[in-house]
Amino acid sequence: MRISPKYDVAGGLGDFWNEIRRPQPYRIPIILASCAFPAFFLYFFAQERVYAPPETPDIVYITTFAPDRTDAEIVASNLENQERKEARQRLLDARLEKRREMYRALGQATGIDTDKMEAEIAAEEAREAAERERRIEQATGGSVDGSADDRSE
């Protein structure tokens, strides 16, 4: 492939060679400075950075249940887990009740009417529960528990 004739590379190189051959005191520093500037930009801006893709992870499936369990074993396991869950909930409820008793004692010691406060809290919770139920019925058309199916028959 031939370079277009309008570019005279030989003439440019000839002029460059004539200027280099002329004896000048700052010829070498000028040449170095002239080469350093483009080299600086080429070095910092023309570097190609290639990031290797991450390795695909090795997937290890952990099975906690035997694959050949029977339905009876599954039901027994579910019942055992439910009993543990209920025992944990009873423990949390007992802790909560103990904490409430401590606050009642503190309130009575400081002269606060704790019975009135508990009644207000219970009334507020009942209002919130009723509002929540109303919203659920409104959003679902009252068919959450299947009572809407019974009305249609």
C-alpha positions in Angstrom: 0.0 0.0 0.0 1.5 3.3 -1.1 1.5 6.5 0.9 -0.3 9.4 -0.7 2.1 11.6 -2.8 1.0 14.8 -1.0 3.0 13.9 2.1 6.7 14.4 1.6 8.3 12.4 4.4 11.8 12.5 2.8 11.8 16.3 2.8 10.8 16.5 6.5 13.5 14.0 7.4 16.1 15.9 5.4 15.2 19.2 7.2 15.5 17.4 10.5 18.9 16.0 9.6 20.2 19.4 8.6 19.1 20.9 11.9 20.7 18.1 13.9 24.0 18.4 12.1 24.3 22.1 12.7 26.5 22.8 15.7 24.4 24.4 18.5 25.2 24.4 22.2 21.6 23.3 23.3 21.0 20.8 20.5 21.0 17.6 22.7 18.9 19.1 25.6 16.3 20.4 23.1 16.1 17.0 21.4 15.7 15.2 24.8 13.1 17.7 26.0 11.2 17.3 22.7 11.2 13.6 23.0 10.4 13.5 26.7 7.1 15.4 26.5 5.4 13.0 24.0 7.0 10.0 25.7 5.5 11.1 29.0 2.0 11.2 27.6 2.5 8.0 25.7 3.7 6.2 28.7 0.9 7.3 31.1 -2.0 7.5 28.7 -1.3 4.7 26.2 -0.8 1.9 28.7 -3.3 -0.9 28.2 -4.7 -2.4 31.4 -6.1 -5.8 31.1 -8.0 -7.3 34.0 -8.5 -11.0 34.0 -12.0 -12.2 34.6 -12.6 -13.6 38.0 -12.4 -17.3 38.4 -15.6 -19.2 38.5 -16.3 -20.4 42.0 -16.5 -24.0 42.8 -20.1 -24.7 43.9 -20.4 -27.2 46.7 -23.9 -28.3 47.7 -24.2 -29.0 51.4 -27.1 -31.4 52.2 -28.2 -31.4 55.8 -30.9 -34.0 55.3 -30.6 -37.5 54.0 -32.0 -37.7 50.5 -33.8 -40.9 51.3 -35.9 -39.7 54.2 -39.4 -41.0 54.5 -42.5 -38.8 54.9 -42.8 -39.9 58.5 -39.2 -38.8 59.3 -39.9 -35.4 57.7 -43.1 -34.9 59.7 -41.3 -36.0 62.9 -38.5 -33.5 62.2 -41.0 -30.7 61.5 -42.8 -31.4 64.8 -39.5 -31.4 66.7 -38.6 -28.1 65.1 -42.0 -26.6 65.9 -41.6 -27.7 69.6 -38.2 -26.0 69.7 -39.7 -22.8 68.2 -42.5 -22.7 70.6 -40.2 -23.3 73.6 -38.0 -20.4 72.4 -41.1 -18.2 72.0 -42.2 -19.1 75.6 -38.8 -18.2 76.9 -38.9 -14.8 75.1 -42.4 -14.2 76.4 -41.3 -15.0 79.9 -38.4 -12.5 79.6 -40.7 -9.9 78.2 -43.2 -10.4 81.1 -40.3 -10.2 83.6 -39.2 -6.9 82.1 -42.7 -5.6 82.2 -43.0 -6.5 85.9 -39.7 -4.6 86.5 -41.0 -1.5 84.8 -44.4 -1.8 86.7 -42.4 -1.9 90.0 -40.3 1.1 88.9 -43.4 3.0 87.8 -45.2 2.3 91.1 -42.2 3.3 93.0 -42.0 6.6 91.2 -45.7 7.3 91.5 -46.8 6.6 87.9 -50.2 5.0 87.2 -49.0 1.9 85.4 -52.5 0.3 85.1 -53.7 3.3 83.2 -50.7 3.3 80.9 -51.1 -0.5 80.2 -54.8 0.1 79.4 -53.9 2.8 77.0 -51.2 0.7 75.3 -53.6 -2.3 75.0 -56.3 0.0 73.5 -53.8 1.4 71.0 -52.6 -2.1 70.0 -56.2 -3.2 69.6 -56.9 -0.2 67.3 -53.8 -0.9 65.3 -54.7 -4.6 64.9 -58.3 -3.7 63.8 -56.9 -1.1 61.3 -54.5 -3.7 60.0 -57.3 -6.3 59.6 -59.5 -3.7 57.9 -56.7 -2.9 55.4 -56.1 -6.6 54.7 -59.8 -7.1 54.1 -60.0 -4.1 51.9 -57.0 -5.1 49.8 -58.0 -8.7 49.4 -61.8 -8.3 49.3 -62.2 -10.2 52.5 -61.1 -13.5 51.0 -58.0 -14.1 53.1 -59.5 -16.8 55.4 -61.8 -18.2 52.8 -64.9 -16.5 54.2 -65.7 -14.7 50.9 -65.9 -18.2 49.2 -68.6 -19.3 51.7 -70.7 -16.1 51.1 -70.9 -16.8 47.4 -72.6 -20.2 47.8 
